[in-house]
């Protein structure tokens, strides 16, 4: 039986082989720019088009089960389907690129990076977009992730870009607080 992380690697390989634009987000993207933290699932944003879920499931095989009913995810404001790796019950949430201007821009700015914890190159958001989105969600774990990404990546961040979006999202005060806490 494969590990949960290996099942995620399988999904990423399928996305590559089917040439489906995607972006690995959530804990895996913040881990890429900071210190790894544990997670119980994986989140992937895909460029959704008719038939894409069927293609993904066919390529993955019977160890994966797709909840074909899309659901609305409150924190991201987008539709998602849940793909479960049955042997370990590991869930991979497949989000559709939202219509929100920042969602579109962060998807456009995504980059490929070798992820040591998965031992694969994957498309992820930039460090700036990880911070912006985590501040926007404002869950405790997201604020913690943003704090660590800020502390680790401070010297290489595009602060004009971050400031622009935190002003739009009205999260500038939270950003300022985290910058004070991390001496950035």
N, C-alpha and C positions, 0 to 999 in steps of 0.2 A: 504494500500500500504506500502511496506517495504521501508526503507531508502536505500540510495545508499550503505552505509557501511554494512547494513544487507544483501544486495545482494552479496557483497564481501564475507561475512561470509558463505553464502550459497554455493558459488563457492569453498571456502576452504573446507567446509564439504564434498562436492561432490568429490573433489580431494582425501581427506582422505578415503572416502568410496570406491572409485574405486582403491585405492592403486596406484595412479599416483604420482610419485616423482615430487615435485615442490619446488619453492622458491619464496616467496613474496618479491619483490624488490622495487625500487623507493622510494617514500616519506614514505611509510609505514615501510620500513626497516630502513631508517635513523631516523624516528620518534621513533623507538624502542630503539635506542641508544642515543637519545638526547631529544630535546623539540619538541613536535608536531607542524607541520605546515600544512596548508590547502593543499588539492590536489583535482584536478578535475577528476582524474582517478586512476586506480590501475594497477600495472604491476606484472605479474607472469611469471616466467620462468618454463616451464614444460619439462619433459623428453618425447619428442614427439615420438610417434609410430603410425603406421597406425591404424585408427579407434578411436584414443583417443578423437578427437574433437567431433565425433558423440556420443561417450559414455558420454562425459561431457554434451552436449546439451540435450540428452535424459533424463539424470538424473535431469537437472535443470528445464525443462519444458518450457512452451510457453511464460513465461515472459522474457525469454532471447533470443536474436537473435545473431547468429554467422555470421560474414562476412567470408564465406568459402574461399574466395580468400586470400591467404597468401600475405603479402607485406613485402618488405625489409625495415627494420628500420635503418636509417642512423647512429644514435648515438651508437646503440649496435652492428651493423653489423650482425644482425640476422633476421631470418624470424619471422613474427608474424601474428596472427589472432586477430581480435577485436571482443570481446563478449560484447554485449550491454544489460543492464538491461532496457527493454523498458519503464516501467513506469516513470523512472527518467532520462533516457538517459545516465546513468552512464556507462562509458566504462572501461572494464577490458581487458587489452592487454595481450594476451597469447603468450609469446616469446618461441621459441625453444632454447634449450641449444645449444650454438654456438660451433664451432670447435676451437675457440681461446683458447690457453692454460690457460689463467686466467679464462675465463668463465667456463671451465671444472673444474678447481681447486676450484673456489668459490662455484660451485654447489656441489662438493664433501664435502666441509667444512661446508655446511649449518647446521643450528641447529634449534631446535624447541624452541620457546619462547612464553610465554603468552603475547599477545598484548592487553594492557588495553583499547585502543581506539576501538578495535573490540570485546573484551571480548572472545577471542578464542586463543588457542595455534596454532601457524603457523610456518612453516619452513621459515627461513629468512637467509640471508648471515651473516657471522660474522661481527663485527664492523670494523675489519681491511679491509675486502672485500668491505664493503660499502664505506669506505674512498678511497680505491684504485680505485674502479669503478667510483666514483663521480669525482675524480681528472682526470681520463681518459676522461670523457665526457666533462668536463670543461665548461658546461653551467653555467650561473650565479646562478641559483637555486641549481645546483649540488655543486658548490664551496661553497655556503652558507651552504648547508647540511654538506659537509665534514668539514668545519670550526667548526660547532657546535658539530658534533660527536667527533672530535679531542679534543675539549675543555672539553666535558663531560666525555669522556672515556679515556683520556690521560694515566692515571695510570695503566690501565688494558690492553693496546694495546700491541701486539707483534710487536715491532718496526723493528726487523730484517725482518720479513715477509713483512711489509709495504715497507720498504726500498728496498727490493729485487724487488718487482713489480713496484714501482715507477721508479726505475732505468731502468727496462726493457721497461716500457711505456714512458720513458723520461718525467716524471712528477715530478722528484725530486725537481726541483727548486720551483715549485708550492707548493709542500708539505712543503718545508723549509719556504716559505713565510707565509703559513698558521700557521705553528708552531710558527713563530715569532709573528704573529698577535694575537695568542691565548696564548702566553707565555707558550707553551708546550715544 
